[in-house]
Amino acid sequence: MKHEDKHIIHFSFRLMESVEVRLKGNMEHLDGIYSIRDIRAAHKEAGSLLPPVRLKKVEGVWVHSDSLKPSNLSVAIGKALDMDAPGLPGAGTGDSSNG
């Protein structure tokens, strides 16, 4: 059974030790995969800064669905998913961390 949910997810992404940016993106969930598109500055309504990413949670870690490897971006978005969307499948278990 397919479940689809669309909304905007807000998250912080650390570019370097002293630089953190607030971003947001349009999120869609389908069959355990979270697609985040139009990733942009939190105060903007348009102007994507990054290509779309597709994430899923594997053994408590948010990873890219193609490589099954985590990145700073997947962990940052996953942390927001866990905090902001606890009712979504695979999110909200509270076991992700932003390294």
C-alpha positions as CSV (number, residue, x, y, z in Angstrom):
1,M,0.0,0.0,0.0
2,K,1.3,3.4,-1.0
3,H,1.2,6.3,1.4
4,E,2.0,9.8,0.1
5,D,2.4,12.9,2.2
6,K,3.6,16.3,1.1
7,H,4.8,19.2,3.2
8,I,7.7,21.5,3.9
9,I,10.5,20.4,6.2
10,H,12.8,22.9,7.9
11,F,16.4,22.0,8.9
12,S,19.8,23.4,9.8
13,F,22.8,22.4,7.7
14,R,26.4,23.1,8.9
15,L,28.6,24.1,6.0
16,M,31.7,24.5,8.1
17,E,32.5,24.7,11.8
18,S,31.3,28.2,12.2
19,V,28.7,28.5,9.4
20,E,25.2,27.0,9.8
21,V,22.4,27.8,7.4
22,R,18.7,27.4,7.9
23,L,17.1,25.6,4.9
24,K,13.7,24.2,3.9
25,G,12.5,21.9,1.2
26,N,9.4,20.3,-0.2
27,M,9.0,16.8,1.2
28,E,7.2,13.8,-0.2
29,H,7.0,10.4,1.4
30,L,6.3,7.3,-0.7
31,D,6.9,3.7,0.2
32,G,9.5,4.5,2.9
33,I,11.5,6.9,0.8
34,Y,11.5,10.6,1.6
35,S,12.2,12.9,-1.4
36,I,13.2,16.4,-0.5
37,R,13.0,18.9,-3.4
38,D,13.5,22.6,-3.9
39,I,15.9,22.9,-1.0
40,R,16.3,26.6,-0.4
41,A,17.0,29.2,2.2
42,A,14.4,29.1,5.0
43,H,13.3,32.6,4.2
44,K,12.8,32.0,0.4
45,E,9.8,30.6,-1.4
46,A,11.8,29.7,-4.6
47,G,15.3,29.2,-5.8
48,S,16.6,25.7,-5.2
49,L,20.2,25.6,-3.9
50,L,20.7,21.8,-4.0
51,P,19.5,19.0,-6.2
52,P,16.7,16.8,-4.8
53,V,17.7,14.1,-2.3
54,R,16.0,10.8,-1.6
55,L,16.4,9.5,2.0
56,K,15.4,6.5,4.1
57,K,16.1,5.4,7.6
58,V,18.2,2.2,7.9
59,E,19.0,0.8,11.3
60,G,18.4,4.3,12.9
61,V,20.5,6.2,10.5
62,W,19.2,8.5,7.7
63,V,20.9,7.5,4.4
64,H,20.6,8.3,0.7
65,S,18.3,5.8,-0.9
66,D,20.6,5.1,-3.8
67,S,24.0,4.6,-2.0
68,L,22.6,3.6,1.4
69,K,25.3,5.8,2.8
70,P,24.8,8.8,5.2
71,S,26.1,12.3,4.6
72,N,26.0,15.5,6.6
73,L,23.0,16.5,4.6
74,S,21.1,13.2,5.1
75,V,21.8,13.4,8.8
76,A,20.7,17.0,9.1
77,I,17.4,16.4,7.2
78,G,16.8,13.2,9.1
79,K,17.2,15.0,12.4
80,A,14.5,17.4,11.3
81,L,12.3,14.5,10.2
82,D,12.7,12.8,13.5
83,M,11.9,16.0,15.5
84,D,9.2,17.6,13.2
85,A,7.4,14.6,11.8
86,P,7.2,11.9,14.4
87,G,4.0,10.5,12.9
88,L,5.5,9.7,9.5
89,P,6.7,6.2,8.8
90,G,10.4,5.7,9.6
91,A,10.6,9.1,11.4
92,G,10.3,10.2,14.9
93,T,12.2,7.4,16.6
94,G,14.5,9.9,18.2
95,D,17.7,7.9,17.5
96,S,19.2,10.1,14.8
97,S,21.9,12.6,15.6
98,N,23.6,15.4,13.7
99,G,27.3,14.7,13.6
